[in-house]
Amino acid sequence: MVRKICHIGTSYGVLIPKEILEKLHLTAGAQVEVKLDEKASKIIIEPAISKSQYKAVDIAFASQVNDFIECYKPALKALSKK
């Protein structure tokens, strides 16, 4: 999958498709580790949490929370401004 590097403030970024984030059970705000493999000329982005922590997350609950946030996003944003 080809993606463009975007200019974001004084940094640069790459947009990650929603489908990939969903498969990794990541959402906006999740921490990732960015590594450079100089030998292979690759940038590696992976979840910052260990695999043991990752498996401890209740995927069904996390999905319900994400659905709730998406459903009530306008109301939650309005409440956050009060």
DSSP file (Angstrom, degrees, kcal/mol; ACC not computed):
  #  RESIDUE AA STRUCTURE BP1 BP2  ACC     N-H-->O    O-->H-N    N-H-->O    O-->H-N    TCO  KAPPA ALPHA  PHI   PSI    X-CA   Y-CA   Z-CA
    1    1 A M              0   0    0      0, 0.0     2,-0.4     0, 0.0     0, 0.0   0.000 360.0 360.0 360.0 125.0    0.0    0.0    0.0
    2    2 A V        +     0   0    0      2,-0.0     2,-0.3     0, 0.0     0, 0.0  -0.766 360.0 177.5 -92.6 131.3    1.5    3.3   -1.1
    3    3 A R        -     0   0    0     -2,-0.4     2,-0.3    11,-0.0    13,-0.0  -0.928  24.6-121.8-129.8 154.6    1.0    6.3    1.3
    4    4 A K        -     0   0    0     -2,-0.3    11,-0.5    11,-0.1     2,-0.5  -0.710  22.6-120.1 -94.9 148.1    2.3    9.9    1.1
    5    5 A I  E     -A   14   0A   0     -2,-0.3     2,-0.3     9,-0.1     9,-0.2  -0.777  34.3-153.4 -84.1 127.7    4.4   11.6    3.8
    6    6 A C  E     -A   13   0A   0      7,-3.5     7,-2.4    -2,-0.5     2,-0.6  -0.765  14.7-121.7-105.8 148.0    2.5   14.6    5.1
    7    7 A H  E     -A   12   0A   0     -2,-0.3     2,-0.5     5,-0.2     5,-0.3  -0.797  31.5-179.3 -86.8 123.5    3.8   17.8    6.6
    8    8 A I  E >   -A   11   0A   0      3,-2.5     3,-2.5    -2,-0.6     2,-0.3  -0.906  57.6 -60.9-128.3 100.7    2.4   18.2   10.2
    9    9 A G  T 3  S-     0   0    0     -2,-0.5     0, 0.0     1,-0.3     0, 0.0  -0.460 118.1 -20.4  62.0-123.0    3.6   21.3   12.0
   10   10 A T  T 3  S+     0   0    0     -2,-0.3    -1,-0.3    -3,-0.1     2,-0.2   0.274 134.5  60.1 -99.1  10.2    7.4   21.0   12.2
   11   11 A S  E <  S-A    8   0A   0     -3,-2.5    -3,-2.5     0, 0.0     2,-0.3  -0.552  75.7-122.7-122.4-172.7    7.2   17.2   11.7
   12   12 A Y  E     +A    7   0A   0     -5,-0.3     2,-0.3    -2,-0.2    -5,-0.2  -0.939  26.0 178.8-133.2 156.2    6.1   14.7    9.1
   13   13 A G  E     -A    6   0A   0     -7,-2.4    -7,-3.5    -2,-0.3     2,-0.4  -0.954  23.4-134.2-152.1 169.5    3.7   11.8    9.3
   14   14 A V  E     -A    5   0A   0     -2,-0.3     2,-0.3    -9,-0.2    -9,-0.1  -0.999  27.8-124.6-128.5 131.1    2.0    9.0    7.4
   15   15 A L        -     0   0    0    -11,-0.5   -11,-0.1    -2,-0.4    -2,-0.0  -0.607  22.0-146.8 -77.1 132.1   -1.7    8.3    7.6
   16   16 A I        -     0   0    0     -2,-0.3     5,-0.1   -13,-0.0    -1,-0.0  -0.882  23.0-112.6-102.4 125.5   -2.5    4.8    8.7
   17   17 A P    >>  -     0   0    0      0, 0.0     4,-1.8     0, 0.0     3,-0.7  -0.217  19.4-123.7 -58.0 143.9   -5.7    3.3    7.2
   18   18 A K  H 3> S+     0   0    0      1,-0.2     4,-2.8     2,-0.2     5,-0.2   0.847 109.2  61.2 -55.9 -38.3   -8.5    2.6    9.7
   19   19 A E  H 3> S+     0   0    0      1,-0.2     4,-1.9     2,-0.2    -1,-0.2   0.879 105.0  47.2 -60.5 -39.3   -8.6   -1.1    8.6
   20   20 A I  H <> S+     0   0    0     -3,-0.7     4,-1.5     2,-0.2    -1,-0.2   0.926 112.0  49.6 -68.7 -44.4   -5.0   -1.6    9.7
   21   21 A L  H  <>S+     0   0    0     -4,-1.8     5,-2.9     1,-0.2     4,-0.4   0.906 110.2  51.5 -61.1 -41.4   -5.5    0.1   13.0
   22   22 A E  H ><5S+     0   0    0     -4,-2.8     3,-1.0     1,-0.2    -1,-0.2   0.902 106.8  52.9 -62.6 -41.1   -8.7   -2.0   13.6
   23   23 A K  H 3<5S+     0   0    0     -4,-1.9    -1,-0.2     1,-0.3    -2,-0.2   0.825 114.7  42.1 -64.8 -29.9   -6.7   -5.3   13.0
   24   24 A L  T 3<5S-     0   0    0     -4,-1.5    -1,-0.3    -3,-0.2    -2,-0.2   0.409 112.3-122.0 -93.7   1.1   -4.1   -4.2   15.5
   25   25 A H  T < 5 +     0   0    0     -3,-1.0     2,-0.3    -4,-0.4    -3,-0.2   0.901  63.8 143.8  57.2  44.3   -6.9   -3.0   17.9
   26   26 A L      < -     0   0    0     -5,-2.9     2,-0.3    -6,-0.1    -1,-0.2  -0.848  27.4-174.7-111.3 149.5   -5.3    0.5   18.0
   27   27 A T    >   -     0   0    0     -2,-0.3     3,-2.2    -3,-0.1    39,-0.0  -0.814  44.2 -61.7-131.9 174.7   -7.2    3.8   18.1
   28   28 A A  T 3  S+     0   0    0     -2,-0.3     3,-0.1     1,-0.3    -1,-0.1  -0.341 124.1  29.8 -56.8 135.3   -6.2    7.5   17.9
   29   29 A G  T 3  S+     0   0    0      1,-0.4    -1,-0.3    -3,-0.0     2,-0.0   0.236  85.6 136.1  96.1 -13.2   -3.9    8.3   20.8
   30   30 A A    <   -     0   0    0     -3,-2.2     2,-0.4     1,-0.1    -1,-0.4  -0.380  56.9-117.7 -65.9 145.9   -2.4    4.9   21.0
   31   31 A Q        -     0   0    0     -3,-0.1    17,-2.3    -2,-0.0    18,-0.4  -0.697  33.5-176.1 -89.0 138.0    1.3    4.9   21.4
   32   32 A V  E     -B   47   0B   0     -2,-0.4     2,-0.5    15,-0.3    13,-0.0  -0.914  23.0-126.8-127.6 156.7    3.5    3.3   18.8
   33   33 A E  E     -B   46   0B   0     13,-3.6    13,-2.1    -2,-0.3     2,-0.5  -0.895  18.7-155.9-103.8 132.1    7.2    2.7   18.5
   34   34 A V  E     +B   45   0B   0     -2,-0.5     2,-0.3    11,-0.2    11,-0.2  -0.942  18.2 176.9-111.2 122.7    9.0    4.0   15.4
   35   35 A K  E     -B   44   0B   0      9,-3.0     9,-3.0    -2,-0.5     2,-0.5  -0.889  23.4-138.5-125.2 153.9   12.2    2.3   14.5
   36   36 A L  E     -B   43   0B   0     -2,-0.3     2,-0.9     7,-0.2     7,-0.2  -0.963   5.2-162.5-113.2 123.6   14.7    2.6   11.6
   37   37 A D  E  >> -B   42   0B   0      5,-3.1     5,-2.1    -2,-0.5     4,-1.0  -0.846  11.5-177.4-101.4  93.8   16.2   -0.5   10.1
   38   38 A E  T  45S+     0   0    0     -2,-0.9     3,-0.3     1,-0.2    -1,-0.2   0.866  76.7  56.7 -63.9 -37.4   19.1    1.1    8.3
   39   39 A K  T  45S+     0   0    0      1,-0.2    -1,-0.2    -3,-0.1    -2,-0.0   0.918 119.1  31.3 -60.2 -43.8   20.3   -2.2    6.7
   40   40 A A  T  45S-     0   0    0     -3,-0.1    -1,-0.2     2,-0.1    -2,-0.2   0.450 105.7-125.8 -94.1  -1.2   16.9   -2.8    5.0
   41   41 A S  T  <5 +     0   0    0     -4,-1.0     2,-0.4    -3,-0.3    -3,-0.2   0.940  63.3 140.8  53.4  50.8   16.1    0.9    4.6
   42   42 A K  E   < -B   37   0B   0     -5,-2.1    -5,-3.1     2,-0.0     2,-0.5  -0.935  51.6-143.5-126.4 147.1   12.8    0.4    6.4
   43   43 A I  E     -B   36   0B   0     -2,-0.4     2,-0.5    -7,-0.2    -7,-0.2  -0.939  22.8-158.2-102.2 128.6   10.8    2.4    8.9
   44   44 A I  E     -B   35   0B   0     -9,-3.0    -9,-3.0    -2,-0.5     2,-0.5  -0.941  10.2-174.2-114.3 125.5    9.0    0.1   11.3
   45   45 A I  E     +B   34   0B   0     -2,-0.5   -11,-0.2   -11,-0.2    -2,-0.0  -0.980  17.1 157.6-118.6 123.8    6.0    1.2   13.3
   46   46 A E  E     -B   33   0B   0    -13,-2.1   -13,-3.6    -2,-0.5    -2,-0.0  -0.972  49.3 -78.6-143.2 157.2    4.6   -1.1   15.9
   47   47 A P  E     -B   32   0B   0      0, 0.0   -15,-0.3     0, 0.0     4,-0.1  -0.250  35.1-138.8 -54.6 140.9    2.4   -0.9   19.0
   48   48 A A  S    S+     0   0    0    -17,-2.3     2,-0.2     2,-0.1   -16,-0.2   0.641  77.5  88.5 -78.9 -14.4    4.4    0.4   22.0
   49   49 A I  S    S-     0   0    0    -18,-0.4   -16,-0.1     1,-0.1     2,-0.0  -0.536  86.3-106.4 -85.1 151.9    2.9   -2.1   24.4
   50   50 A S     >  -     0   0    0     -2,-0.2     4,-2.5     1,-0.1     3,-0.1  -0.318  28.7-112.3 -71.3 159.5    4.3   -5.5   25.0
   51   51 A K  H  > S+     0   0    0      1,-0.2     4,-2.1     2,-0.2     5,-0.2   0.834 117.1  56.6 -63.5 -32.2    2.5   -8.5   23.5
   52   52 A S  H  > S+     0   0    0      2,-0.2     4,-0.9     1,-0.2    -1,-0.2   0.903 110.8  43.6 -67.8 -38.8    1.6   -9.8   27.0
   53   53 A Q  H  > S+     0   0    0      1,-0.2     4,-0.7     2,-0.2     3,-0.5   0.896 110.7  56.9 -68.0 -39.5   -0.1   -6.5   27.8
   54   54 A Y  H >< S+     0   0    0     -4,-2.5     3,-0.9     1,-0.3    -2,-0.2   0.894 106.4  48.1 -59.3 -43.0   -1.7   -6.5   24.4
   55   55 A K  H 3< S+     0   0    0     -4,-2.1    -1,-0.3     1,-0.2    -2,-0.2   0.738 102.6  64.4 -71.3 -22.5   -3.3   -9.9   25.0
   56   56 A A  H 3< S+     0   0    0     -4,-0.9     2,-0.3    -3,-0.5    -1,-0.2   0.665  79.9 100.4 -75.7 -15.5   -4.6   -8.7   28.4
   57   57 A V  S << S-     0   0    0     -3,-0.9     2,-1.1    -4,-0.7     3,-0.1  -0.538  80.4-125.6 -73.3 131.3   -6.8   -6.1   26.7
   58   58 A D     >  -     0   0    0     -2,-0.3     4,-2.6     1,-0.2     5,-0.2  -0.676  23.5-164.6 -77.7 102.6  -10.5   -7.2   26.5
   59   59 A I  H  > S+     0   0    0     -2,-1.1     4,-2.3     1,-0.2    -1,-0.2   0.864  84.4  53.3 -61.2 -39.7  -11.0   -6.7   22.8
   60   60 A A  H  > S+     0   0    0      2,-0.2     4,-2.1     1,-0.2    -1,-0.2   0.924 111.9  45.3 -63.1 -44.1  -14.8   -6.9   23.0
   61   61 A F  H  > S+     0   0    0      2,-0.2     4,-2.5     1,-0.2    -2,-0.2   0.926 112.2  50.9 -65.8 -44.2  -14.9   -4.2   25.6
   62   62 A A  H  X S+     0   0    0     -4,-2.6     4,-2.3     1,-0.2    -1,-0.2   0.883 110.2  50.7 -60.3 -38.2  -12.4   -2.0   23.8
   63   63 A S  H  X S+     0   0    0     -4,-2.3     4,-2.5    -5,-0.2    -1,-0.2   0.897 109.6  49.9 -66.7 -40.6  -14.5   -2.3   20.7
   64   64 A Q  H  X S+     0   0    0     -4,-2.1     4,-2.5     2,-0.2    -2,-0.2   0.907 111.1  49.2 -64.4 -41.5  -17.7   -1.3   22.6
   65   65 A V  H  X S+     0   0    0     -4,-2.5     4,-2.6     2,-0.2    -2,-0.2   0.927 111.7  49.1 -62.9 -44.5  -15.9    1.7   24.0
   66   66 A N  H  X S+     0   0    0     -4,-2.3     4,-2.5     1,-0.2    -2,-0.2   0.913 111.3  49.1 -61.6 -43.3  -14.7    2.7   20.6
   67   67 A D  H  X S+     0   0    0     -4,-2.5     4,-2.5     2,-0.2    -1,-0.2   0.903 110.9  51.0 -62.0 -41.7  -18.2    2.3   19.1
   68   68 A F  H  X S+     0   0    0     -4,-2.5     4,-2.6     2,-0.2    -2,-0.2   0.931 110.7  48.3 -60.3 -47.5  -19.7    4.4   22.0
   69   69 A I  H  < S+     0   0    0     -4,-2.6     4,-0.3     1,-0.2    -2,-0.2   0.921 113.1  47.5 -61.5 -44.5  -17.1    7.2   21.3
   70   70 A E  H >< S+     0   0    0     -4,-2.5     3,-0.7     1,-0.2    -1,-0.2   0.904 113.7  48.1 -63.2 -41.2  -17.9    7.2   17.6
   71   71 A C  H 3< S+     0   0    0     -4,-2.5    -2,-0.2     1,-0.2    -1,-0.2   0.894 123.8  30.3 -66.5 -41.4  -21.6    7.2   18.2
   72   72 A Y  T 3X S+     0   0    0     -4,-2.6     4,-2.8    -5,-0.2     5,-0.2   0.092  81.0 122.2-108.6  22.7  -21.6   10.0   20.7
   73   73 A K  H <> S+     0   0    0     -3,-0.7     4,-2.6    -4,-0.3     5,-0.2   0.895  74.6  49.6 -55.1 -47.4  -18.5   12.0   19.5
   74   74 A P  H  > S+     0   0    0      0, 0.0     4,-2.2     0, 0.0    -1,-0.2   0.925 114.5  45.0 -59.8 -43.0  -20.4   15.3   18.9
   75   75 A A  H  > S+     0   0    0      2,-0.2     4,-2.4     1,-0.2    -2,-0.2   0.904 113.2  50.6 -67.6 -40.4  -21.9   15.2   22.4
   76   76 A L  H  X S+     0   0    0     -4,-2.8     4,-1.9     2,-0.2    -1,-0.2   0.898 110.4  49.6 -64.8 -40.0  -18.6   14.2   24.0
   77   77 A K  H  X S+     0   0    0     -4,-2.6     4,-0.8    -5,-0.2    -1,-0.2   0.920 111.1  49.6 -63.9 -42.6  -16.8   17.1   22.2
   78   78 A A  H >< S+     0   0    0     -4,-2.2     3,-0.7     1,-0.2     4,-0.3   0.907 111.4  49.1 -62.4 -41.7  -19.5   19.5   23.4
   79   79 A L  H >< S+     0   0    0     -4,-2.4     3,-1.2     1,-0.2    -1,-0.2   0.847 104.4  58.9 -66.1 -33.6  -19.2   18.3   26.9
   80   80 A S  H 3< S+     0   0    0     -4,-1.9    -1,-0.2     1,-0.2    -2,-0.2   0.720 101.7  55.9 -69.6 -19.1  -15.4   18.5   26.9
   81   81 A K  T <<        0   0    0     -4,-0.8    -1,-0.2    -3,-0.7    -2,-0.2   0.539 360.0 360.0 -88.9  -7.4  -15.7   22.3   26.1
   82   82 A K    <         0   0    0     -3,-1.2    -1,-0.2    -4,-0.3    -2,-0.2   0.453 360.0 360.0 -88.6 360.0  -17.8   23.0   29.2
